[in-house]
Amino acid sequence: MNSIENEDQKQTQRETIRIYLGPNLRGGQLLQSTVFRSGIPSYLTPLMAEQPDVAELIVPVDEMTEVQERILQAGTAEYTVYQRLLGKGN
């Protein structure tokens, strides 16, 4: 395997790793900074159906810094979603 193939494989791996940047959810259903290495687990499906905003804050690790900055900026979509999740009694 040449170095280009290795880089492509590493890039694909990085793309599949996602992180939840929302607030901790009530009852420990989902904690901030939870990392998903192989997709989002099926046990979160009911939670995401009940609170679709959760999915908006599960982002690729490569985008984590930018999304965290937008969560802190009033008026951004990420800020709004984060605040809505905070307001659900978390």
VMD Tcl script that builds the backbone (N, CA, C; Angstrom):
set m [mol new atoms 270]
animate dup $m
set s [atomselect $m all]
$s set {name element resname resid chain x y z} {
  {N N MET 1 A 0.854 -1.174 0.000}
  {CA C MET 1 A 0.000 0.000 0.000}
  {C C MET 1 A 0.902 1.240 0.000}
  {N N ASN 2 A 0.634 2.173 -0.915}
  {CA C ASN 2 A 1.479 3.364 -0.965}
  {C C ASN 2 A 0.978 4.435 -0.005}
  {N N SER 3 A 1.752 5.503 0.112}
  {CA C SER 3 A 1.421 6.527 1.107}
  {C C SER 3 A 0.123 7.263 0.782}
  {N N ILE 4 A -0.213 7.390 -0.500}
  {CA C ILE 4 A -1.476 8.046 -0.870}
  {C C ILE 4 A -2.654 7.204 -0.400}
  {N N GLU 5 A -2.580 5.895 -0.596}
  {CA C GLU 5 A -3.652 5.015 -0.127}
  {C C GLU 5 A -3.757 5.066 1.393}
  {N N ASN 6 A -2.623 5.099 2.079}
  {CA C ASN 6 A -2.622 5.213 3.539}
  {C C ASN 6 A -3.310 6.497 3.980}
  {N N GLU 7 A -2.996 7.614 3.327}
  {CA C GLU 7 A -3.613 8.895 3.675}
  {C C GLU 7 A -5.112 8.848 3.434}
  {N N ASP 8 A -5.531 8.262 2.302}
  {CA C ASP 8 A -6.961 8.141 2.002}
  {C C ASP 8 A -7.665 7.316 3.069}
  {N N GLN 9 A -7.037 6.222 3.484}
  {CA C GLN 9 A -7.628 5.358 4.503}
  {C C GLN 9 A -7.730 6.110 5.838}
  {N N LYS 10 A -6.694 6.839 6.202}
  {CA C LYS 10 A -6.722 7.617 7.445}
  {C C LYS 10 A -7.804 8.689 7.377}
  {N N GLN 11 A -7.944 9.345 6.219}
  {CA C GLN 11 A -8.963 10.382 6.066}
  {C C GLN 11 A -10.352 9.778 6.220}
  {N N THR 12 A -10.594 8.620 5.625}
  {CA C THR 12 A -11.892 7.957 5.742}
  {C C THR 12 A -12.176 7.628 7.195}
  {N N GLN 13 A -11.172 7.144 7.918}
  {CA C GLN 13 A -11.335 6.834 9.336}
  {C C GLN 13 A -11.700 8.084 10.125}
  {N N ARG 14 A -11.011 9.187 9.872}
  {CA C ARG 14 A -11.294 10.436 10.590}
  {C C ARG 14 A -12.710 10.916 10.306}
  {N N GLU 15 A -13.176 10.740 9.078}
  {CA C GLU 15 A -14.511 11.201 8.716}
  {C C GLU 15 A -15.595 10.434 9.462}
  {N N THR 16 A -15.332 9.188 9.813}
  {CA C THR 16 A -16.364 8.406 10.480}
  {C C THR 16 A -16.414 8.672 11.983}
  {N N ILE 17 A -15.388 9.272 12.529}
  {CA C ILE 17 A -15.383 9.564 13.962}
  {C C ILE 17 A -16.140 10.870 14.187}
  {N N ARG 18 A -17.179 10.797 15.035}
  {CA C ARG 18 A -18.017 11.961 15.319}
  {C C ARG 18 A -18.049 12.189 16.826}
  {N N ILE 19 A -18.410 13.399 17.219}
  {CA C ILE 19 A -18.454 13.759 18.633}
  {C C ILE 19 A -19.718 14.568 18.918}
  {N N TYR 20 A -20.307 14.320 20.081}
  {CA C TYR 20 A -21.491 15.065 20.511}
  {C C TYR 20 A -21.028 16.295 21.278}
  {N N LEU 21 A -21.437 17.479 20.817}
  {CA C LEU 21 A -21.007 18.731 21.440}
  {C C LEU 21 A -22.122 19.444 22.188}
  {N N GLY 22 A -23.253 18.792 22.347}
  {CA C GLY 22 A -24.354 19.396 23.094}
  {C C GLY 22 A -24.164 19.227 24.590}
  {N N PRO 23 A -25.116 19.752 25.356}
  {CA C PRO 23 A -25.039 19.625 26.816}
  {C C PRO 23 A -25.319 18.190 27.263}
  {N N ASN 24 A -24.882 17.856 28.480}
  {CA C ASN 24 A -25.244 16.559 29.056}
  {C C ASN 24 A -26.763 16.471 29.099}
  {N N LEU 25 A -27.295 15.327 28.732}
  {CA C LEU 25 A -28.743 15.151 28.739}
  {C C LEU 25 A -29.184 14.436 30.000}
  {N N ARG 26 A -30.351 14.794 30.446}
  {CA C ARG 26 A -30.943 14.266 31.679}
  {C C ARG 26 A -30.838 12.741 31.736}
  {N N GLY 27 A -30.548 12.247 32.908}
  {CA C GLY 27 A -30.501 10.808 33.128}
  {C C GLY 27 A -29.291 10.130 32.510}
  {N N GLY 28 A -28.324 10.910 32.068}
  {CA C GLY 28 A -27.127 10.321 31.485}
  {C C GLY 28 A -27.360 9.691 30.126}
  {N N GLN 29 A -28.457 10.098 29.448}
  {CA C GLN 29 A -28.749 9.519 28.137}
  {C C GLN 29 A -27.621 9.771 27.145}
  {N N LEU 30 A -27.020 10.954 27.237}
  {CA C LEU 30 A -25.920 11.314 26.342}
  {C C LEU 30 A -25.109 12.407 27.027}
  {N N LEU 31 A -23.803 12.209 27.083}
  {CA C LEU 31 A -22.923 13.164 27.750}
  {C C LEU 31 A -22.131 13.963 26.724}
  {N N GLN 32 A -21.889 15.224 27.047}
  {CA C GLN 32 A -21.092 16.076 26.177}
  {C C GLN 32 A -19.740 15.422 25.920}
  {N N SER 33 A -19.258 15.548 24.710}
  {CA C SER 33 A -17.959 15.027 24.265}
  {C C SER 33 A -17.943 13.517 24.086}
  {N N THR 34 A -19.112 12.880 24.002}
  {CA C THR 34 A -19.152 11.453 23.684}
  {C C THR 34 A -18.673 11.278 22.248}
  {N N VAL 35 A -17.758 10.334 22.033}
  {CA C VAL 35 A -17.185 10.084 20.709}
  {C C VAL 35 A -17.797 8.817 20.128}
  {N N PHE 36 A -18.158 8.896 18.850}
  {CA C PHE 36 A -18.724 7.752 18.129}
  {C C PHE 36 A -17.754 7.367 17.023}
  {N N ARG 37 A -17.171 6.188 17.147}
  {CA C ARG 37 A -16.156 5.747 16.192}
  {C C ARG 37 A -16.730 4.940 15.033}
  {N N SER 38 A -17.869 4.327 15.218}
  {CA C SER 38 A -18.436 3.456 14.177}
  {C C SER 38 A -19.886 3.814 13.913}
  {N N GLY 39 A -20.149 5.056 13.709}
  {CA C GLY 39 A -21.520 5.488 13.493}
  {C C GLY 39 A -22.224 5.741 14.816}
  {N N ILE 40 A -23.440 6.242 14.701}
  {CA C ILE 40 A -24.233 6.549 15.890}
  {C C ILE 40 A -24.976 5.290 16.309}
  {N N PRO 41 A -24.835 4.858 17.564}
  {CA C PRO 41 A -25.452 3.605 18.002}
  {C C PRO 41 A -26.981 3.661 17.968}
  {N N SER 42 A -27.577 2.518 17.721}
  {CA C SER 42 A -29.037 2.436 17.576}
  {C C SER 42 A -29.773 2.789 18.868}
  {N N TYR 43 A -29.141 2.629 20.023}
  {CA C TYR 43 A -29.840 2.957 21.271}
  {C C TYR 43 A -30.143 4.458 21.376}
  {N N LEU 44 A -29.503 5.276 20.544}
  {CA C LEU 44 A -29.784 6.712 20.553}
  {C C LEU 44 A -30.923 7.100 19.608}
  {N N THR 45 A -31.408 6.165 18.805}
  {CA C THR 45 A -32.472 6.465 17.846}
  {C C THR 45 A -33.709 7.049 18.519}
  {N N PRO 46 A -34.227 6.443 19.606}
  {CA C PRO 46 A -35.401 7.039 20.258}
  {C C PRO 46 A -35.128 8.451 20.790}
  {N N LEU 47 A -33.955 8.667 21.344}
  {CA C LEU 47 A -33.598 9.986 21.861}
  {C C LEU 47 A -33.582 11.015 20.735}
  {N N MET 48 A -32.993 10.649 19.600}
  {CA C MET 48 A -32.909 11.590 18.487}
  {C C MET 48 A -34.274 11.807 17.839}
  {N N ALA 49 A -35.167 10.836 17.937}
  {CA C ALA 49 A -36.531 11.031 17.439}
  {C C ALA 49 A -37.281 12.010 18.346}
  {N N GLU 50 A -37.040 11.891 19.650}
  {CA C GLU 50 A -37.694 12.769 20.627}
  {C C GLU 50 A -37.092 14.177 20.616}
  {N N GLN 51 A -35.773 14.246 20.426}
  {CA C GLN 51 A -35.059 15.530 20.448}
  {C C GLN 51 A -34.157 15.626 19.209}
  {N N PRO 52 A -34.727 15.971 18.058}
  {CA C PRO 52 A -33.947 16.009 16.816}
  {C C PRO 52 A -32.738 16.947 16.874}
  {N N ASP 53 A -32.766 17.908 17.776}
  {CA C ASP 53 A -31.627 18.826 17.903}
  {C C ASP 53 A -30.338 18.102 18.278}
  {N N VAL 54 A -30.456 16.970 18.934}
  {CA C VAL 54 A -29.271 16.200 19.337}
  {C C VAL 54 A -28.412 15.887 18.114}
  {N N ALA 55 A -29.040 15.453 17.034}
  {CA C ALA 55 A -28.302 15.068 15.825}
  {C C ALA 55 A -27.523 16.244 15.238}
  {N N GLU 56 A -28.038 17.457 15.439}
  {CA C GLU 56 A -27.367 18.647 14.900}
  {C C GLU 56 A -26.020 18.898 15.570}
  {N N LEU 57 A -25.851 18.376 16.780}
  {CA C LEU 57 A -24.608 18.623 17.515}
  {C C LEU 57 A -23.728 17.377 17.610}
  {N N ILE 58 A -23.996 16.391 16.766}
  {CA C ILE 58 A -23.085 15.253 16.600}
  {C C ILE 58 A -22.356 15.512 15.289}
  {N N VAL 59 A -21.109 15.907 15.404}
  {CA C VAL 59 A -20.370 16.415 14.249}
  {C C VAL 59 A -19.071 15.637 14.050}
  {N N PRO 60 A -18.518 15.678 12.832}
  {CA C PRO 60 A -17.205 15.060 12.622}
  {C C PRO 60 A -16.162 15.712 13.531}
  {N N VAL 61 A -15.271 14.913 14.051}
  {CA C VAL 61 A -14.234 15.414 14.957}
  {C C VAL 61 A -13.435 16.534 14.291}
  {N N ASP 62 A -13.219 16.428 12.983}
  {CA C ASP 62 A -12.461 17.454 12.266}
  {C C ASP 62 A -13.129 18.827 12.334}
  {N N GLU 63 A -14.437 18.878 12.579}
  {CA C GLU 63 A -15.171 20.146 12.625}
  {C C GLU 63 A -15.420 20.626 14.059}
  {N N MET 64 A -14.916 19.891 15.023}
  {CA C MET 64 A -15.227 20.149 16.424}
  {C C MET 64 A -14.910 21.586 16.853}
  {N N THR 65 A -13.733 22.072 16.568}
  {CA C THR 65 A -13.325 23.404 17.020}
  {C C THR 65 A -14.238 24.485 16.459}
  {N N GLU 66 A -14.527 24.399 15.164}
  {CA C GLU 66 A -15.375 25.412 14.533}
  {C C GLU 66 A -16.788 25.382 15.111}
  {N N VAL 67 A -17.328 24.191 15.321}
  {CA C VAL 67 A -18.682 24.074 15.860}
  {C C VAL 67 A -18.720 24.589 17.298}
  {N N GLN 68 A -17.705 24.274 18.090}
  {CA C GLN 68 A -17.659 24.781 19.468}
  {C C GLN 68 A -17.653 26.309 19.488}
  {N N GLU 69 A -16.937 26.917 18.564}
  {CA C GLU 69 A -16.917 28.380 18.490}
  {C C GLU 69 A -18.303 28.919 18.144}
  {N N ARG 70 A -18.992 28.260 17.201}
  {CA C ARG 70 A -20.329 28.720 16.808}
  {C C ARG 70 A -21.352 28.499 17.920}
  {N N ILE 71 A -21.156 27.473 18.747}
  {CA C ILE 71 A -22.061 27.241 19.882}
  {C C ILE 71 A -22.021 28.433 20.836}
  {N N LEU 72 A -20.885 29.093 20.925}
  {CA C LEU 72 A -20.721 30.231 21.835}
  {C C LEU 72 A -21.168 31.562 21.233}
  {N N GLN 73 A -21.449 31.580 19.926}
  {CA C GLN 73 A -21.820 32.826 19.246}
  {C C GLN 73 A -23.333 32.938 19.127}
  {N N ALA 74 A -23.913 33.871 19.877}
  {CA C ALA 74 A -25.363 34.091 19.799}
  {C C ALA 74 A -25.756 34.368 18.355}
  {N N GLY 75 A -26.876 33.790 17.956}
  {CA C GLY 75 A -27.390 34.002 16.609}
  {C C GLY 75 A -27.049 32.908 15.619}
  {N N THR 76 A -26.084 32.043 15.948}
  {CA C THR 76 A -25.756 30.950 15.030}
  {C C THR 76 A -26.728 29.793 15.241}
  {N N ALA 77 A -26.837 28.956 14.231}
  {CA C ALA 77 A -27.716 27.786 14.338}
  {C C ALA 77 A -27.272 26.880 15.486}
  {N N GLU 78 A -25.973 26.706 15.638}
  {CA C GLU 78 A -25.454 25.838 16.693}
  {C C GLU 78 A -25.776 26.392 18.082}
  {N N TYR 79 A -25.663 27.691 18.256}
  {CA C TYR 79 A -26.009 28.332 19.530}
  {C C TYR 79 A -27.480 28.082 19.856}
  {N N THR 80 A -28.335 28.284 18.863}
  {CA C THR 80 A -29.777 28.113 19.048}
  {C C THR 80 A -30.120 26.683 19.439}
  {N N VAL 81 A -29.542 25.717 18.739}
  {CA C VAL 81 A -29.804 24.301 19.030}
  {C C VAL 81 A -29.323 23.954 20.435}
  {N N TYR 82 A -28.133 24.399 20.799}
  {CA C TYR 82 A -27.583 24.127 22.128}
  {C C TYR 82 A -28.505 24.694 23.207}
  {N N GLN 83 A -28.958 25.919 23.025}
  {CA C GLN 83 A -29.838 26.556 24.006}
  {C C GLN 83 A -31.173 25.819 24.119}
  {N N ARG 84 A -31.702 25.347 22.989}
  {CA C ARG 84 A -32.952 24.573 23.043}
  {C C ARG 84 A -32.753 23.301 23.849}
  {N N LEU 85 A -31.622 22.625 23.649}
  {CA C LEU 85 A -31.353 21.400 24.411}
  {C C LEU 85 A -31.199 21.712 25.899}
  {N N LEU 86 A -30.578 22.817 26.234}
  {CA C LEU 86 A -30.463 23.212 27.642}
  {C C LEU 86 A -31.837 23.439 28.254}
  {N N GLY 87 A -32.753 23.954 27.475}
  {CA C GLY 87 A -34.085 24.271 27.964}
  {C C GLY 87 A -35.003 23.080 28.125}
  {N N LYS 88 A -34.558 21.894 27.733}
  {CA C LYS 88 A -35.398 20.701 27.844}
  {C C LYS 88 A -35.257 20.041 29.206}
  {N N GLY 89 A -34.777 20.771 30.192}
  {CA C GLY 89 A -34.674 20.221 31.542}
  {C C GLY 89 A -33.435 19.412 31.785}
  {N N ASN 90 A -32.374 19.714 31.045}
  {CA C ASN 90 A -31.127 18.965 31.173}
  {C C ASN 90 A -30.319 19.480 32.336}
}
mol reanalyze $m
mol bondsrecalc $m
mol representation Tube
mol addrep $m
